[in-house]
Amino acid sequence: MDELSFTQPKMYKVIRNHPPALTVYQNKLLESAQVTKEDIERIQNKVNSILNEELLASKDYGKTRDFEECWQISHSPSRNF
């Protein structure tokens, strides 16, 4: 595999040192006084709560049976062409 930080060191140094897009966006919103720090924290907590709920729900997700019969007749390819 190609190690991009080796083949493109200058570009990946810039990328590594650049703040995450979320941080840039939050700072712009704060600077424009569209939201407060408390608003951002409340939104982040709400999003994290939703993501955690969905993660927990995904652990109980059952396997779907759609197209199961189709996959049973499908065979793996042979290495002998």
C-alpha positions as a Python dict, from the first residue, in 0.01 Angstrom:
ca = {
    (1, 'M'): (0, 0, 0),
    (2, 'D'): (98, 356, -60),
    (3, 'E'): (181, 556, 254),
    (4, 'L'): (39, 894, 156),
    (5, 'S'): (222, 1089, 425),
    (6, 'F'): (544, 952, 274),
    (7, 'T'): (461, 1016, -91),
    (8, 'Q'): (290, 1353, -26),
    (9, 'P'): (453, 1480, 296),
    (10, 'K'): (384, 1852, 248),
    (11, 'M'): (18, 1806, 170),
    (12, 'Y'): (-41, 1565, 459),
    (13, 'K'): (143, 1793, 701),
    (14, 'V'): (-101, 2069, 607),
    (15, 'I'): (-395, 1830, 646),
    (16, 'R'): (-269, 1706, 984),
    (17, 'N'): (-228, 2061, 1113),
    (18, 'H'): (-565, 2182, 988),
    (19, 'P'): (-846, 2190, 1246),
    (20, 'P'): (-1141, 1956, 1189),
    (21, 'A'): (-1428, 2095, 980),
    (22, 'L'): (-1662, 2080, 1281),
    (23, 'T'): (-1428, 2301, 1483),
    (24, 'V'): (-1400, 2554, 1199),
    (25, 'Y'): (-1779, 2565, 1161),
    (26, 'Q'): (-1837, 2600, 1536),
    (27, 'N'): (-1590, 2888, 1554),
    (28, 'K'): (-1760, 3067, 1263),
    (29, 'L'): (-2098, 3031, 1433),
    (30, 'L'): (-1959, 3158, 1762),
    (31, 'E'): (-1784, 3454, 1597),
    (32, 'S'): (-2103, 3555, 1417),
    (33, 'A'): (-2297, 3526, 1746),
    (34, 'Q'): (-2548, 3291, 1585),
    (35, 'V'): (-2505, 3041, 1868),
    (36, 'T'): (-2354, 3030, 2214),
    (37, 'K'): (-2106, 2781, 2353),
    (38, 'E'): (-2394, 2633, 2554),
    (39, 'D'): (-2599, 2588, 2235),
    (40, 'I'): (-2313, 2397, 2075),
    (41, 'E'): (-2270, 2175, 2381),
    (42, 'R'): (-2644, 2107, 2393),
    (43, 'I'): (-2652, 2014, 2024),
    (44, 'Q'): (-2345, 1790, 2060),
    (45, 'N'): (-2500, 1615, 2361),
    (46, 'K'): (-2826, 1561, 2169),
    (47, 'V'): (-2646, 1420, 1865),
    (48, 'N'): (-2429, 1192, 2081),
    (49, 'S'): (-2740, 1072, 2265),
    (50, 'I'): (-2914, 987, 1937),
    (51, 'L'): (-2606, 807, 1804),
    (52, 'N'): (-2568, 605, 2125),
    (53, 'E'): (-2937, 508, 2122),
    (54, 'E'): (-2907, 391, 1761),
    (55, 'L'): (-2588, 200, 1839),
    (56, 'L'): (-2763, 15, 2121),
    (57, 'A'): (-3065, -52, 1898),
    (58, 'S'): (-2839, -193, 1626),
    (59, 'K'): (-2719, -469, 1858),
    (60, 'D'): (-3072, -616, 1862),
    (61, 'Y'): (-3118, -586, 1487),
    (62, 'G'): (-3225, -914, 1334),
    (63, 'K'): (-3098, -1054, 1009),
    (64, 'T'): (-3327, -975, 719),
    (65, 'R'): (-3447, -1267, 511),
    (66, 'D'): (-3483, -1072, 186),
    (67, 'F'): (-3330, -1255, -110),
    (68, 'E'): (-3200, -1535, 113),
    (69, 'E'): (-3309, -1799, -140),
    (70, 'C'): (-3122, -1617, -417),
    (71, 'W'): (-2796, -1624, -224),
    (72, 'Q'): (-2827, -1994, -140),
    (73, 'I'): (-2803, -2091, -507),
    (74, 'S'): (-2512, -1857, -567),
    (75, 'H'): (-2171, -2024, -563),
    (76, 'S'): (-1830, -1881, -496),
    (77, 'P'): (-1617, -1834, -806),
    (78, 'S'): (-1368, -2102, -888),
    (79, 'R'): (-999, -2025, -911),
    (80, 'N'): (-984, -2241, -1225),
    (81, 'F'): (-1078, -2009, -1507),
}
